[in-house]
Amino acid sequence: MRKATIFVITAFSIILGIMSFSKKIDAETLDIKGLTRNEFFDSSGMSHGKYHDRYDLGKVMKKGSQIKISASQKGTLNLLNDDNNTEKEYKIGPEEQTIIADYDSVPFVETPIDGTNIKVNYEFSGDTQNLAIFNSGDNQKEFLDNWEKSKSSFALFKGKNFNYFYR
């Protein structure tokens, strides 16, 4: 009887440990391929599109949630939302840092325009939800139904040659 009780308690503890461990881990790695500079844009003085290429991290960070982030090389993390006055920009690099969202925001990493590739490691904690993403060719009704159910203020529309962040 005593051995059976110890076995049940041990098995239950192991199962709980595995379940809590799997809930805490939300770490990912993103490989970003840098773009090469475009001499036409550089010499023309135009900046349209020059600093707008970004990679989404697939989440909406609710106010107070955190992202632990590091990158193999220097880069820029943007927390974008629906108010230019509350959007934030952070410099990232090899040293891991934790960033707290002051407002509901969507994290993006800017694409380097000097041709360098970077690897970004990140982990979310706190209240986050998946970013509603529509890829060209997806079922529109299914996307809209899922977006409506999520009650998210944000969505990302991805076409063949563009991304549009709805906020």
C-alpha positions in Angstrom: 0.0 0.0 0.0 2.8 2.4 1.0 4.7 1.7 -2.2 1.6 2.2 -4.3 1.0 5.6 -2.6 4.6 6.7 -3.2 4.4 5.6 -6.8 1.1 7.5 -7.4 2.5 10.7 -5.7 5.7 10.5 -7.7 3.9 9.9 -11.0 1.5 12.8 -10.3 4.4 15.1 -9.5 6.3 14.2 -12.7 3.2 14.8 -14.8 2.5 18.2 -13.1 6.2 19.1 -13.6 6.0 18.3 -17.3 2.8 20.2 -17.7 4.0 23.3 -15.9 7.3 23.2 -17.8 5.6 23.0 -21.2 3.4 26.0 -20.3 6.3 28.3 -19.3 8.4 27.7 -22.4 7.6 29.9 -25.3 11.1 30.4 -26.6 11.8 30.7 -30.3 14.6 31.5 -32.7 14.2 33.6 -35.8 16.8 33.7 -38.7 16.6 37.1 -40.4 18.2 37.5 -43.9 19.5 41.0 -44.3 18.9 43.1 -47.4 21.6 44.7 -49.4 21.7 48.5 -49.7 20.0 49.9 -52.8 22.2 52.6 -54.3 19.3 54.2 -56.2 17.4 54.8 -53.0 20.6 55.9 -51.2 21.5 58.5 -53.8 18.0 59.7 -54.4 17.5 60.9 -50.8 14.3 58.9 -50.6 13.6 56.9 -47.4 10.3 55.4 -48.4 10.4 51.7 -47.7 14.1 51.9 -46.7 13.6 51.2 -43.0 10.2 49.5 -43.2 11.1 45.9 -43.8 10.5 43.9 -40.6 9.9 40.4 -39.3 7.0 39.8 -37.1 7.4 37.6 -34.0 3.8 36.3 -34.2 2.4 37.6 -31.0 0.4 40.5 -29.5 1.9 41.6 -26.2 -0.6 42.8 -23.7 0.3 45.7 -21.4 2.7 44.3 -18.8 3.8 41.2 -20.7 7.5 40.7 -21.3 9.8 39.6 -24.0 13.3 38.3 -23.2 15.4 38.8 -26.4 18.9 38.6 -27.7 20.4 38.7 -31.2 23.6 37.4 -32.8 24.4 40.9 -34.1 23.1 44.4 -33.4 19.5 44.9 -34.4 16.3 46.8 -33.6 13.1 45.6 -32.0 10.0 47.7 -32.5 6.9 47.4 -30.4 4.2 48.8 -32.7 0.6 49.6 -31.9 -2.1 52.1 -32.9 -0.5 55.2 -31.5 2.9 56.6 -32.8 3.4 58.3 -29.4 3.4 55.0 -27.5 5.3 52.8 -29.9 8.8 51.9 -28.7 12.1 51.0 -30.4 14.9 49.0 -28.6 18.4 48.2 -29.7 19.1 44.5 -29.3 22.3 42.5 -29.5 24.2 39.5 -28.0 23.4 40.5 -24.4 19.9 39.2 -23.4 17.5 41.8 -22.2 13.9 41.8 -20.9 11.5 44.3 -22.3 8.1 45.1 -20.8 5.2 46.3 -23.0 3.9 49.5 -21.6 0.9 49.2 -24.0 -0.7 46.5 -26.1 1.8 46.1 -28.9 3.1 43.8 -31.6 6.9 43.1 -31.7 8.8 43.3 -35.0 12.5 43.0 -35.7 13.8 45.3 -38.4 15.6 43.7 -41.3 19.2 44.8 -41.5 19.9 46.7 -44.7 23.6 46.2 -44.8 23.4 42.6 -46.0 24.1 41.0 -42.6 22.0 38.1 -41.4 21.1 37.9 -37.7 19.6 35.2 -35.5 17.2 36.4 -32.9 16.3 34.4 -29.8 13.2 35.4 -27.9 10.8 34.2 -25.2 7.5 35.7 -24.1 6.0 35.7 -20.7 2.8 37.2 -19.3 -0.3 37.9 -21.2 0.2 37.4 -24.9 -2.0 36.1 -27.8 -1.2 34.9 -31.3 -1.1 37.7 -33.9 -3.9 37.2 -36.5 -1.9 36.6 -39.7 -3.5 36.3 -43.2 -1.2 34.9 -45.9 -2.1 35.4 -49.5 -4.2 32.4 -50.6 -5.6 31.7 -47.1 -9.3 31.1 -46.5 -10.6 34.7 -45.9 -13.7 33.6 -44.0 -11.7 31.4 -41.7 -9.2 34.1 -41.1 -11.9 36.7 -40.3 -13.8 34.4 -38.0 -10.6 33.5 -36.1 -9.6 37.2 -35.9 -13.0 38.1 -34.6 -12.9 35.4 -31.9 -9.5 36.6 -30.7 -10.8 40.1 -30.2 -7.4 41.4 -31.1 -7.0 45.0 -32.3 -4.1 44.0 -34.6 -3.6 41.8 -37.7 -0.9 41.2 -40.3 -1.7 40.7 -43.9 1.0 39.1 -46.0 1.1 39.3 -49.7 3.7 38.0 -52.1 5.6 41.3 -52.1 4.3 43.2 -49.1 3.1 43.0 -45.5 0.4 45.3 -44.1 0.1 45.7 -40.4 -3.5 46.6 -39.4 -3.8 48.6 -36.2 
